[in-house]
Amino acid sequence: MQQAKNWTVATISLIFFLILGAILYFTVRPSIISVEPLGIAEQDIRSPITVEDRVATERLKQDVANSVGSQFSLRREFADQQIAKVEQLFAAFENTDEETELADIKSRLNSTEASGMIADEELNSLLEANSNSRQTVEDVTVTALQKVMNARIETSSESIADARDRAATIIDQSPLSFEYRAIAKTLTDELIVPNYVFDSEATRQKEQEAVDAVDPVIIQEGQLLVSQGEVVTREIYRKLELSGAIDPNRSLAPMFGSFLLSGLLTGGFLFMLIRSKIKELLLRPKILLIVYGLLLLQMGMFFGVGYIGIEYTTYAYILAPTAFVVLLLRILVDERVALASALITMIAGSIVVTYGQSTSFMTIVYVATGSFLAVFLVEPKIQRKRLFGSGILLGIINIIMVLALLFLRNIQISWEMVMYLSGFAVLSALLSIVLTFGFLPFLEPWFGVLSSNRLIELMSPTHPLLRKLLMEAPGTYHHSMMVANLAESACEAIGADGLLARVASYYHDLGKTERPLHFIENQQGGGNPHDRLTPEESADIIMAHPYDGADLLRRYKLPKEIVDIAEQHHGTSLLKYFYVKAKEETEKEVPESRFRYPGPTPQTREAAVVMIVDSIEAAVRSQKQPTPEKIRQLVSSIIRDKLADGQFKDCDLTTKEIWQVGDSACETLTGLFHERIEYPEMKKEGELHANHLER
């Protein structure tokens, strides 16, 4: 059986995965358009995706590299090289004497770079000069070369001629004779060369820097590639192919992404349901089908709003009822499941609502805010009027978010646009509330949520069980009505559910209809059947009534909350009267546990309140002339006994609230008590009202 249920849950989840994936895919899939190269475009064609145009990027890089041009650098080492030649020339004249001939000098120069720089006549003049004169010629020549070649000399003939003229000027200013100045000028004219030359390494580096600075050419999603009536050139056709606008195979990528996202969302949501405290409810096939159906319904609404946005305005997504499903699941289930649905709403909804357009930051933030804040704006079992108040607050939050996001985008905003979008934001919140109101009555029974309408129906005196109680146990019926008044007032005093407490009080003693005459309020002056029974037999009959009543309520399919209160309203209290009576009739040890209700103790605040006021009402009505002071003392004694007995350890009720319940009961009973038949005087202290505690 459990295995079949698991397979059903898996099948339902698989169907949800497929439908959600299909919705996402049909939202984002690119439209395939038929077009031929060199043909005429029949419509505007835009890119369905964002993609890099690598071909265009490479072209741009090549153009940028070509625009850099050749790079030149000043080579100062050229001056040293030319000066070295001068030094080689004059080194050939070292160690010469009167017998040294020109042929010897030329022989020495043949193996150097200085060979052939000057004519034989000039070499002969240097040979005939003394060493000081030669040294002066060398110094002047080197100085001229250094000064001239430290500056930039380009490869143009004009730049070279200008450098030679500057060198000649320097030489003319030297103390050399005319003959030696001519030799120095000949050397500088020969040795001056361009030193600002092409630098291949610098050129490559500059080109690389320019190429690296080039941004990739991106075809943006939604970018117009060709206008209607325009010729589809080969370049345009290449871009159409690249963007997938005319390639059917490109649609496989969006399909894969859509179902991958759908799988992630479905798996995460199912995992959240499994981890929920009420997974036994949520993993029931019918409940799971409803939850998935609600999520798909919201996606369908988003899709419709997105379609409106295509036709009319880019801000139509503000209309989307973002909080609809989140509000329902928060009220029907719990906070964790609502947050999980909000996550699906944020991710999938922000995609679907744009209907194939780019999902903007504004869309995601707006949908996420509306979804997540709705979780914290409502409480479980919220009243209808409070739900409407939460809707108003959600509308205000939507307006604030819309205005904040508009200002963040720094666009021109008119008062007409502000009013227009604010109206959309409020309408979105109202749609969410209206849909929540509309679906709640149908879904509450499926989720086991006890609605106010259902409770009001159960209050009707014509209900079969209340008629049964009135006809078979009229004293108990009247007692239950009194307890209902006390319980409702007390719950309202501490902020608990007063309506639930009232209705549960009507039914809490229904089990007494099984043996009505064994309870004193129904005896109406007749004999007491307990006089013929042993204490143990009497205790069994008394202790059975909470569980008999719970079984009867279950047979009539009353809500679990009412059944639980009927079963828990005596907790594990001790039947003191029969316990004391048993101890008096035997000398044996009487175990206290034999005369205690099996429990459980109250699990909710409402159950604890019914327990307290049930005991108080029974005890007070046993008094013939209860005064306000006697009522307060009796109430105080009952509450202290309950606290000492640990009856409230399992419910979320503070000590302060317990005493508030007592105060409320005192105020109500001051005007509502009636004379009630007393039991015979008990022999132990505290037995006077203990008998009524047992009821």
C-alpha positions as CSV (number, residue, x, y, z in Angstrom):
1,M,0.0,0.0,0.0
2,Q,2.7,2.4,1.0
3,Q,4.7,1.5,-2.1
4,A,1.7,2.2,-4.3
5,K,1.3,5.6,-2.6
6,N,5.0,6.4,-3.2
7,W,4.7,5.6,-6.9
8,T,1.6,7.8,-7.1
9,V,3.4,10.7,-5.5
10,A,6.4,10.2,-7.9
11,T,4.1,10.1,-10.9
12,I,2.3,13.3,-9.9
13,S,5.6,15.0,-9.3
14,L,6.8,13.9,-12.7
15,I,3.7,15.3,-14.4
16,F,4.3,18.6,-12.6
17,F,7.9,18.6,-13.7
18,L,6.9,18.1,-17.3
19,I,4.2,20.7,-17.3
20,L,6.4,23.4,-15.6
21,G,9.2,22.6,-17.9
22,A,6.9,23.0,-20.9
23,I,5.6,26.3,-19.6
24,L,9.1,27.6,-19.2
25,Y,10.2,26.3,-22.6
26,F,7.3,27.8,-24.5
27,T,8.1,31.1,-22.7
28,V,11.7,31.3,-23.7
29,R,12.0,29.3,-26.9
30,P,13.2,31.4,-29.9
31,S,10.8,31.9,-32.7
32,I,12.1,30.3,-36.0
33,I,11.8,32.5,-39.0
34,S,12.2,31.5,-42.6
35,V,14.6,33.8,-44.6
36,E,17.0,33.4,-47.5
37,P,20.4,35.1,-48.2
38,L,20.0,38.2,-50.4
39,G,16.2,38.0,-49.9
40,I,13.9,40.7,-48.5
41,A,13.0,40.5,-44.8
42,E,9.3,40.2,-44.4
43,Q,9.4,41.4,-40.8
44,D,11.6,42.8,-38.2
45,I,13.9,40.1,-36.8
46,R,15.5,40.3,-33.4
47,S,18.0,38.1,-31.7
48,P,16.3,35.6,-29.4
49,I,19.5,35.2,-27.3
50,T,22.6,37.0,-26.2
51,V,25.7,35.6,-28.0
52,E,29.2,36.7,-28.9
53,D,29.9,37.4,-32.6
54,R,33.4,36.0,-32.7
55,V,33.9,36.6,-36.4
56,A,33.1,40.3,-35.9
57,T,35.3,40.4,-32.9
58,E,38.2,39.0,-34.8
59,R,37.6,41.5,-37.6
60,L,37.6,44.3,-35.1
61,K,40.8,43.1,-33.6
62,Q,42.5,42.9,-36.9
63,D,41.4,46.5,-37.8
64,V,42.6,47.8,-34.5
65,A,46.0,46.1,-35.0
66,N,46.3,47.5,-38.5
67,S,45.5,51.0,-37.2
68,V,48.4,50.9,-34.7
69,G,51.1,51.5,-37.4
70,S,54.9,51.0,-37.1
71,Q,56.6,51.9,-33.9
72,F,60.1,53.6,-33.9
73,S,62.6,53.9,-31.1
74,L,65.8,56.0,-30.6
75,R,68.9,53.7,-30.7
76,R,71.5,55.6,-28.8
77,E,73.9,52.7,-29.1
78,F,74.4,53.6,-32.8
79,A,76.5,56.6,-31.7
80,D,78.8,54.3,-29.8
81,Q,79.2,52.0,-32.8
82,Q,80.1,54.9,-35.1
83,I,82.5,56.5,-32.5
84,A,84.2,53.1,-32.3
85,K,84.9,53.3,-36.0
86,V,86.6,56.7,-35.5
87,E,88.7,55.2,-32.8
88,Q,89.7,52.3,-35.0
89,L,90.7,54.7,-37.7
90,F,93.0,56.8,-35.5
91,A,94.3,53.7,-33.7
92,A,95.9,52.7,-37.1
93,F,98.2,55.8,-36.8
94,E,99.7,54.7,-33.5
95,N,103.3,53.7,-33.4
96,T,104.1,55.3,-36.7
97,D,107.3,57.2,-37.6
98,E,108.7,59.0,-40.6
99,E,109.3,55.7,-42.4
100,T,105.7,54.5,-42.1
101,E,104.0,54.6,-45.5
102,L,100.4,55.0,-46.5
103,A,100.2,51.4,-47.6
104,D,101.0,50.3,-44.0
105,I,98.1,52.4,-42.7
106,K,95.7,51.0,-45.2
107,S,96.9,47.5,-44.5
108,R,96.1,48.1,-40.8
109,L,92.6,49.4,-41.6
110,N,91.6,46.6,-44.0
111,S,90.7,44.3,-41.1
112,T,88.4,47.0,-39.4
113,E,85.1,48.7,-40.1
114,A,87.0,52.0,-40.5
115,S,88.4,50.9,-43.9
116,G,87.4,53.2,-46.8
117,M,85.9,55.9,-44.7
118,I,88.2,58.6,-46.0
119,A,90.2,59.1,-49.2
120,D,94.0,58.3,-49.5
121,E,94.8,62.1,-49.6
122,E,93.1,62.6,-46.2
123,L,94.8,59.5,-44.8
124,N,98.1,60.8,-46.0
125,S,97.5,64.2,-44.4
126,L,96.8,62.4,-41.1
127,L,99.9,60.3,-41.5
128,E,102.1,63.4,-42.0
129,A,100.4,65.2,-39.0
130,N,101.9,64.9,-35.6
131,S,100.2,62.9,-32.9
132,N,98.7,66.0,-31.2
133,S,97.0,67.1,-34.3
134,R,95.6,63.7,-35.0
135,Q,94.3,63.5,-31.4
136,T,92.6,66.9,-31.8
137,V,90.9,65.7,-35.1
138,E,89.8,62.6,-33.4
139,D,88.4,64.4,-30.3
140,V,86.5,67.0,-32.5
141,T,85.0,64.2,-34.6
142,V,83.9,62.2,-31.7
143,T,82.4,65.2,-29.9
144,A,80.5,66.1,-33.0
145,L,79.2,62.6,-33.5
146,Q,78.1,62.3,-29.8
147,K,76.2,65.6,-29.8
148,V,74.5,65.0,-33.1
149,M,73.6,61.3,-32.6
150,N,72.2,61.8,-29.1
151,A,69.3,63.5,-30.8
152,R,66.8,61.8,-33.0
153,I,67.8,61.2,-36.6
154,E,65.1,59.8,-38.8
155,T,65.6,57.8,-42.0
156,S,64.6,60.6,-44.3
157,S,67.2,62.3,-46.3
158,E,66.2,65.7,-44.8
159,S,66.8,64.5,-41.3
160,I,70.2,63.0,-42.2
161,A,71.3,66.2,-44.0
162,D,70.2,68.3,-41.1
163,A,72.3,66.1,-38.7
164,R,75.4,66.5,-40.9
165,D,74.9,70.3,-41.0
166,R,74.8,70.4,-37.2
167,A,77.9,68.3,-37.0
168,A,79.7,70.6,-39.5
169,T,78.8,73.6,-37.4
170,I,80.3,72.0,-34.3
171,I,83.5,71.2,-36.3
172,D,83.7,74.8,-37.7
173,Q,83.7,76.0,-34.1
174,S,86.7,73.9,-33.2
175,P,90.4,75.1,-33.3
176,L,91.2,72.8,-36.2
177,S,92.8,74.1,-39.3
178,F,90.8,74.2,-42.5
179,E,92.5,71.0,-43.8
180,Y,91.7,69.0,-40.6
181,R,88.2,70.4,-40.4
182,A,87.6,69.0,-43.8
183,I,88.7,65.6,-42.7
184,A,86.5,65.7,-39.6
185,K,83.5,66.7,-41.8
186,T,84.2,63.9,-44.1
187,L,84.2,61.5,-41.2
188,T,81.0,62.8,-39.7
189,D,79.2,62.8,-43.1
190,E,80.3,59.2,-43.5
191,L,79.4,58.0,-40.0
192,I,76.2,59.9,-39.2
193,V,73.3,57.4,-39.7
194,P,69.6,57.3,-38.7
195,N,69.1,56.3,-35.1
196,Y,65.3,56.6,-34.9
197,V,64.4,53.3,-36.6
198,F,61.5,50.8,-36.8
199,D,61.1,48.7,-33.6
200,S,59.4,45.4,-34.4
201,E,59.1,44.3,-30.8
202,A,57.5,47.6,-29.8
203,T,55.2,47.4,-32.7
204,R,54.0,43.9,-31.8
205,Q,53.5,44.9,-28.2
206,K,51.5,48.0,-29.2
207,E,49.3,45.9,-31.5
208,Q,48.7,43.3,-28.7
209,E,47.7,46.1,-26.2
210,A,45.3,47.4,-28.7
211,V,43.9,44.0,-29.5
212,D,43.5,43.2,-25.7
213,A,41.6,46.4,-25.2
214,V,38.9,45.4,-27.8
215,D,35.6,44.3,-26.2
216,P,33.9,41.3,-27.7
217,V,31.2,42.1,-30.2
218,I,28.0,40.9,-28.5
219,I,24.6,40.4,-30.1
220,Q,22.2,41.3,-27.4
221,E,18.9,39.5,-26.8
222,G,16.2,41.5,-28.5
223,Q,18.7,43.4,-30.7
224,L,17.3,44.3,-34.1
225,L,19.2,42.3,-36.7
226,V,17.2,43.2,-39.8
227,S,14.3,45.5,-40.4
228,Q,11.2,44.7,-42.5
229,G,11.9,45.3,-46.2
230,E,15.7,45.3,-45.8
231,V,17.9,43.1,-47.9
232,V,19.3,40.2,-46.0
233,T,23.0,40.4,-46.8
234,R,25.3,37.6,-46.2
235,E,26.7,39.3,-43.1
236,I,23.1,39.8,-41.7
237,Y,22.3,36.1,-42.6
238,R,25.4,35.0,-40.7
239,K,24.2,36.9,-37.6
240,L,20.8,35.4,-38.0
241,E,22.3,31.9,-38.0
242,L,24.6,32.8,-35.1
243,S,21.7,34.0,-32.9
244,G,19.6,31.0,-33.7
245,A,16.8,33.1,-35.2
246,I,16.7,30.9,-38.3
247,D,18.3,27.7,-37.0
248,P,15.7,25.2,-35.6
249,N,18.5,23.2,-33.8
250,R,19.2,26.2,-31.5
251,S,15.8,25.6,-29.8
252,L,17.2,22.5,-28.1
253,A,19.4,24.6,-25.7
254,P,16.4,26.5,-24.3
255,M,14.5,23.2,-24.0
256,F,17.3,21.6,-22.0
257,G,17.6,24.7,-19.8
258,S,13.9,24.8,-19.1
259,F,13.5,21.2,-18.1
260,L,16.8,21.4,-16.1
261,L,15.4,24.3,-14.1
262,S,12.0,22.6,-13.8
263,G,13.7,19.5,-12.4
264,L,15.6,21.5,-9.8
265,L,12.5,23.4,-8.7
266,T,10.4,20.2,-8.5
267,G,13.0,18.2,-6.7
268,G,13.6,21.0,-4.2
269,F,9.9,21.5,-3.5
270,L,9.3,17.8,-3.1
271,F,12.3,17.6,-0.7
272,M,10.8,20.4,1.3
273,L,7.5,18.5,1.5
274,I,9.2,15.4,2.7
275,R,11.0,17.4,5.4
276,S,7.8,19.1,6.5
277,K,6.3,18.1,9.9
278,I,3.0,17.3,8.2
279,K,4.4,15.3,5.4
280,E,1.7,12.6,5.9
281,L,-0.8,15.2,4.8
282,L,1.2,16.8,2.1
283,L,2.3,13.6,0.5
284,R,-1.3,12.3,0.1
285,P,-1.8,12.1,-3.7
286,K,-4.9,14.3,-3.6
287,I,-3.3,17.0,-1.5
288,L,-0.1,17.0,-3.6
289,L,-2.2,17.2,-6.7
290,I,-3.9,20.3,-5.3
291,V,-0.6,22.0,-4.3
292,Y,1.0,21.3,-7.7
293,G,-2.2,22.5,-9.4
294,L,-2.1,25.8,-7.5
295,L,1.5,26.4,-8.5
296,L,0.7,25.7,-12.2
297,L,-2.3,27.9,-12.0
298,Q,-0.1,30.8,-10.8
299,M,2.4,30.1,-13.6
300,G,-0.5,30.2,-16.0
301,M,-1.6,33.6,-14.6
302,F,1.9,34.8,-15.0
303,F,2.0,33.6,-18.6
304,G,-1.3,35.5,-19.3
305,V,0.1,38.7,-17.7
306,G,3.2,38.3,-19.7
307,Y,1.1,38.1,-22.9
308,I,-0.7,41.3,-21.9
309,G,2.8,42.9,-21.4
310,I,3.7,42.0,-25.0
311,E,0.6,43.6,-26.4
312,Y,0.3,46.7,-24.2
313,T,3.0,47.6,-21.8
314,T,6.3,46.4,-20.5
315,Y,5.1,47.0,-16.9
316,A,2.1,44.7,-17.1
317,Y,3.9,42.1,-14.9
318,I,3.1,44.4,-11.9
319,L,-0.4,43.0,-12.3
320,A,0.7,39.5,-11.6
321,P,-1.0,38.1,-8.3
322,T,2.4,37.2,-6.9
323,A,1.1,36.3,-3.4
324,F,-1.9,34.1,-4.4
325,V,-0.5,30.6,-3.9
326,V,1.9,31.7,-1.1
327,L,-1.0,33.1,1.0
328,L,-3.0,29.9,0.5
329,L,-0.2,27.5,1.4
330,R,0.7,29.7,4.4
331,I,-2.8,29.5,5.8
332,L,-3.5,25.9,4.8
333,V,-0.1,24.3,5.5
334,D,2.9,26.0,7.2
335,E,5.6,28.6,6.7
336,R,8.3,26.3,5.2
337,V,6.0,25.0,2.5
338,A,4.9,28.6,1.7
339,L,8.5,29.8,1.5
340,A,9.3,26.9,-0.9
341,S,6.3,27.9,-3.1
342,A,7.6,31.5,-2.9
343,L,10.9,30.4,-4.3
344,I,9.3,28.7,-7.3
345,T,7.2,31.8,-7.8
346,M,10.2,34.0,-7.7
347,I,12.4,32.0,-10.1
348,A,9.9,30.5,-12.5
349,G,7.4,33.4,-12.3
350,S,10.0,36.1,-13.1
351,I,10.8,34.1,-16.3
352,V,7.3,33.3,-17.3
353,V,5.9,36.8,-16.6
354,T,8.2,38.3,-19.2
355,Y,6.9,36.0,-22.0
356,G,10.1,35.5,-23.8
357,Q,11.6,38.9,-23.1
358,S,14.8,39.4,-21.1
359,T,14.1,38.8,-17.4
360,S,14.9,42.2,-15.9
361,F,16.3,42.9,-12.4
362,M,13.1,44.8,-11.7
363,T,10.9,41.9,-12.5
364,I,12.8,39.5,-10.2
365,V,12.9,41.8,-7.3
366,Y,9.2,42.7,-7.6
367,V,8.0,39.1,-7.8
368,A,10.4,38.0,-5.0
369,T,9.2,40.7,-2.7
370,G,5.5,40.0,-3.2
371,S,6.0,36.3,-2.8
372,F,8.3,36.2,0.3
373,L,6.7,39.0,2.3
374,A,3.3,37.4,1.9
375,V,4.6,34.5,4.0
376,F,5.1,36.8,7.0
377,L,2.0,39.0,6.5
378,V,-0.5,36.3,7.5
379,E,-0.8,33.7,10.2
380,P,-2.2,30.2,10.2
381,K,-6.0,30.0,10.5
382,I,-6.2,33.8,9.9
383,Q,-9.6,35.4,10.1
384,R,-11.1,36.8,6.9
385,K,-11.0,40.4,8.1
386,R,-7.3,40.1,9.0
387,L,-6.6,38.6,5.7
388,F,-8.1,41.6,4.0
389,G,-5.9,43.8,6.2
390,S,-2.8,41.8,5.1
391,G,-3.9,42.5,1.5
392,I,-3.9,46.2,2.0
393,L,-0.5,46.0,3.6
394,L,0.8,43.9,0.7
395,G,-0.6,46.6,-1.7
396,I,1.3,49.3,0.1
397,I,4.5,47.2,-0.1
398,N,4.0,46.7,-3.8
399,I,3.6,50.4,-4.4
400,I,6.8,51.1,-2.4
401,M,8.7,48.4,-4.4
402,V,7.5,49.7,-7.7
403,L,8.5,53.3,-7.0
404,A,11.8,52.3,-5.5
405,L,12.7,50.2,-8.6
406,L,11.6,53.0,-10.9
407,F,13.8,55.5,-9.1
408,L,16.7,53.0,-9.1
409,R,16.5,52.8,-12.9
410,N,16.8,56.6,-13.1
411,I,14.2,57.0,-15.8
412,Q,11.9,60.0,-16.5
413,I,8.8,59.5,-14.3
414,S,5.6,61.4,-14.7
415,W,2.8,61.6,-12.1
416,E,0.6,59.8,-14.6
417,M,3.0,56.9,-14.7
418,V,3.3,56.8,-10.9
419,M,-0.4,56.7,-10.5
420,Y,-0.8,54.1,-13.3
421,L,1.8,51.7,-11.9
422,S,0.7,52.2,-8.3
423,G,-2.8,51.2,-9.4
424,F,-1.4,48.1,-11.0
425,A,0.5,47.3,-7.7
426,V,-2.6,47.6,-5.6
427,L,-4.6,45.6,-8.1
428,S,-2.0,42.8,-7.9
429,A,-2.4,42.6,-4.1
430,L,-6.2,42.7,-4.3
431,L,-6.2,39.9,-7.0
432,S,-4.1,37.8,-4.6
433,I,-6.5,38.4,-1.7
434,V,-9.6,37.8,-3.8
435,L,-8.2,34.5,-5.2
436,T,-7.2,33.5,-1.7
437,F,-10.8,34.2,-0.4
438,G,-12.3,32.3,-3.3
439,F,-10.2,29.2,-3.0
440,L,-10.0,28.9,0.8
441,P,-13.5,27.5,1.4
442,F,-13.0,24.7,-1.1
443,L,-9.5,23.8,0.0
444,E,-9.8,24.0,3.8
445,P,-11.6,20.6,4.2
446,W,-9.0,18.9,2.0
447,F,-6.2,20.2,4.2
448,G,-7.9,19.6,7.5
449,V,-8.1,23.3,8.2
450,L,-11.0,24.2,10.5
451,S,-12.5,27.4,9.1
452,S,-14.8,29.9,10.8
453,N,-17.6,28.9,8.5
454,R,-17.3,25.3,9.5
455,L,-17.3,26.1,13.2
456,I,-20.4,28.3,12.8
457,E,-22.1,25.3,11.1
458,L,-21.2,23.1,14.0
459,M,-22.8,25.6,16.5
460,S,-26.2,25.0,15.1
461,P,-28.6,23.4,17.7
462,T,-30.0,21.3,14.9
463,H,-26.8,19.3,14.5
464,P,-27.6,15.7,15.2
465,L,-25.0,15.4,18.0
466,L,-26.2,18.5,19.8
467,R,-29.8,17.3,19.5
468,K,-28.6,13.9,20.9
469,L,-26.9,15.6,23.8
470,L,-30.0,17.8,24.5
471,M,-32.4,14.9,24.4
472,E,-30.4,12.3,26.2
473,A,-28.4,14.4,28.7
474,P,-30.1,17.7,29.2
475,G,-28.1,18.5,32.3
476,T,-24.8,17.9,30.4
477,Y,-26.1,20.0,27.5
478,H,-26.8,23.0,29.9
479,H,-23.4,22.5,31.5
480,S,-21.7,22.5,28.0
481,M,-23.4,25.7,27.1
482,M,-22.1,27.3,30.3
483,V,-18.6,26.0,29.7
484,A,-18.8,27.4,26.1
485,N,-19.5,30.9,27.4
486,L,-16.6,30.7,29.9
487,A,-14.2,29.2,27.4
488,E,-14.9,31.8,24.6
489,S,-14.4,34.7,27.0
490,A,-11.2,33.2,28.5
491,C,-9.7,32.5,25.0
492,E,-10.4,36.0,23.9
493,A,-8.7,37.3,27.1
494,I,-5.4,35.5,26.2
495,G,-5.6,35.8,22.4
496,A,-6.5,32.1,21.7
497,D,-9.2,30.9,19.2
498,G,-12.5,31.7,21.1
499,L,-14.8,30.4,18.4
500,L,-13.0,27.0,18.4
501,A,-13.1,26.8,22.2
502,R,-16.9,27.6,22.2
503,V,-17.7,24.9,19.6
504,A,-15.5,22.3,21.2
505,S,-17.1,23.0,24.6
506,Y,-20.5,22.2,23.0
507,Y,-19.2,18.7,22.2
508,H,-16.6,18.1,24.9
509,D,-18.9,16.0,27.2
510,L,-20.8,14.2,24.4
511,G,-19.5,10.9,25.7
512,K,-21.8,11.2,28.7
513,T,-24.7,10.3,26.5
514,E,-23.5,6.7,26.6
515,R,-24.5,6.6,30.4
516,P,-26.1,9.9,31.2
517,L,-27.6,8.9,34.6
518,H,-24.1,8.2,36.0
519,F,-23.4,11.9,35.9
520,I,-25.1,14.0,38.6
521,E,-26.3,16.9,36.3
522,N,-28.6,14.4,34.5
523,Q,-30.0,12.6,37.6
524,Q,-32.6,15.3,38.3
525,G,-33.2,14.2,41.9
526,G,-33.3,10.5,41.2
527,G,-31.1,7.8,42.7
528,N,-27.4,7.8,42.1
529,P,-26.3,4.6,40.2
530,H,-22.8,4.9,41.8
531,D,-24.3,3.9,45.1
532,R,-24.6,0.3,43.7
533,L,-21.1,0.2,42.1
534,T,-17.6,-0.2,43.5
535,P,-15.2,2.8,43.3
536,E,-13.3,1.1,40.5
537,E,-16.4,0.5,38.4
538,S,-17.6,4.0,39.0
539,A,-14.1,5.3,38.0
540,D,-14.2,3.3,34.8
541,I,-17.5,4.7,33.8
542,I,-16.5,8.3,34.6
543,M,-13.1,8.0,32.9
544,A,-14.6,6.5,29.7
545,H,-16.7,9.6,28.8
546,P,-13.9,11.7,27.1
547,Y,-13.0,8.7,24.8
548,D,-16.5,7.6,24.1
549,G,-17.2,11.2,23.1
550,A,-14.1,11.3,20.9
551,D,-15.1,8.0,19.1
552,L,-18.6,9.4,18.5
553,L,-17.2,12.6,17.1
554,R,-15.0,10.7,14.8
555,R,-17.9,8.6,13.5
556,Y,-19.7,11.9,12.6
557,K,-16.5,13.2,11.0
558,L,-16.1,16.3,13.1
559,P,-12.8,18.2,12.8
560,K,-9.8,16.8,14.5
561,E,-9.3,19.9,16.7
562,I,-12.7,19.3,18.3
563,V,-12.1,15.6,18.8
564,D,-8.8,16.3,20.4
565,I,-10.3,18.8,22.9
566,A,-13.0,16.3,23.8
567,E,-10.3,13.6,24.4
568,Q,-7.9,15.9,26.3
569,H,-10.2,18.0,28.5
570,H,-9.5,15.9,31.6
571,G,-5.9,15.2,30.8
572,T,-4.5,12.8,33.4
573,S,-6.5,14.2,36.3
574,L,-7.1,12.1,39.4
575,L,-10.7,11.1,40.3
576,K,-10.2,12.1,43.9
577,Y,-13.7,11.2,45.2
578,F,-13.6,7.6,44.1
579,Y,-9.9,7.3,44.9
580,V,-10.6,8.3,48.5
581,K,-13.7,6.1,48.6
582,A,-11.6,3.1,47.5
583,K,-9.0,3.8,50.1
584,E,-11.7,3.9,52.8
585,E,-13.2,0.6,51.7
586,T,-10.0,-1.5,51.8
587,E,-6.9,-1.7,53.8
588,K,-4.8,-2.6,50.8
589,E,-2.7,-0.2,48.9
590,V,-4.7,1.5,46.2
591,P,-2.6,2.7,43.3
592,E,-3.3,6.3,42.3
593,S,-2.8,5.5,38.7
594,R,-5.9,3.3,38.8
595,F,-8.0,6.4,39.3
596,R,-6.4,8.7,36.8
597,Y,-7.6,9.5,33.3
598,P,-5.4,7.9,30.7
599,G,-4.8,11.3,29.0
600,P,-3.3,12.8,27.0
601,T,-2.9,16.1,28.7
602,P,-4.1,19.2,26.8
603,Q,-1.9,19.8,23.7
604,T,-3.3,23.2,22.7
605,R,-4.2,26.4,24.4
606,E,-7.8,25.9,23.6
607,A,-7.9,22.4,25.1
608,A,-6.2,23.7,28.3
609,V,-8.8,26.5,28.6
610,V,-11.7,24.1,28.2
611,M,-10.2,21.9,30.9
612,I,-9.9,24.8,33.4
613,V,-13.3,26.3,32.8
614,D,-15.0,22.9,32.8
615,S,-13.7,22.2,36.3
616,I,-14.5,25.7,37.4
617,E,-18.1,25.7,36.2
618,A,-18.8,22.3,37.8
619,A,-17.3,23.3,41.1
620,V,-19.0,26.7,41.3
621,R,-22.4,25.4,40.4
622,S,-22.2,22.9,43.3
623,Q,-22.3,25.9,45.7
624,K,-25.7,26.9,46.9
625,Q,-24.9,30.6,47.4
626,P,-21.6,31.3,45.8
627,T,-20.3,34.9,46.4
628,P,-17.7,36.6,44.2
629,E,-15.1,36.0,47.0
630,K,-16.0,32.3,47.2
631,I,-15.9,32.0,43.5
632,R,-12.4,33.6,43.3
633,Q,-11.1,31.3,46.1
634,L,-12.5,28.2,44.4
635,V,-11.1,29.2,41.0
636,S,-7.7,29.9,42.6
637,S,-7.7,26.5,44.3
638,I,-8.7,24.6,41.1
639,I,-5.9,26.3,39.1
640,R,-3.3,25.6,41.8
641,D,-4.3,21.9,41.8
642,K,-4.1,21.7,38.0
643,L,-0.7,23.4,38.0
644,A,0.7,21.2,40.7
645,D,-0.7,18.1,38.9
646,G,1.3,19.1,35.7
647,Q,-1.8,19.2,33.5
648,F,-0.4,22.0,31.3
649,K,3.1,20.8,30.6
650,D,2.4,19.8,27.0
651,C,0.6,23.0,25.8
652,D,1.8,26.4,24.9
653,L,0.1,28.2,27.8
654,T,2.1,30.4,30.2
655,T,1.4,30.6,33.9
656,K,0.3,34.2,33.4
657,E,-2.2,33.2,30.8
658,I,-3.6,30.4,33.1
659,W,-4.3,33.0,35.8
660,Q,-5.9,35.3,33.1
661,V,-8.2,32.4,32.3
662,G,-9.2,32.2,35.9
663,D,-9.8,35.9,36.2
664,S,-12.0,35.8,33.1
665,A,-14.0,32.8,34.5
666,C,-14.5,34.7,37.8
667,E,-15.9,37.7,36.0
668,T,-18.3,35.6,33.8
669,L,-19.5,33.3,36.6
670,T,-20.4,36.2,38.9
671,G,-23.6,36.7,36.8
672,L,-24.1,33.2,35.4
673,F,-23.9,30.7,38.2
674,H,-27.0,28.6,39.2
675,E,-27.8,26.3,42.2
676,R,-26.4,22.9,41.7
677,I,-26.9,19.7,43.8
678,E,-24.1,18.9,46.1
679,Y,-22.5,15.6,46.7
680,P,-22.5,14.3,50.3
681,E,-19.8,15.9,52.4
682,M,-16.4,14.5,51.8
683,K,-14.2,13.5,54.6
684,K,-10.9,14.9,53.3
685,E,-10.0,18.4,52.7
686,G,-10.5,19.5,49.2
687,E,-13.1,16.8,48.4
688,L,-15.9,19.3,48.1
689,H,-15.0,20.4,44.6
690,A,-12.8,17.4,43.6
691,N,-15.9,15.5,42.5
692,H,-16.7,18.2,40.1
693,L,-13.2,18.3,38.8
694,E,-13.7,14.7,37.7
695,R,-16.5,15.5,35.4
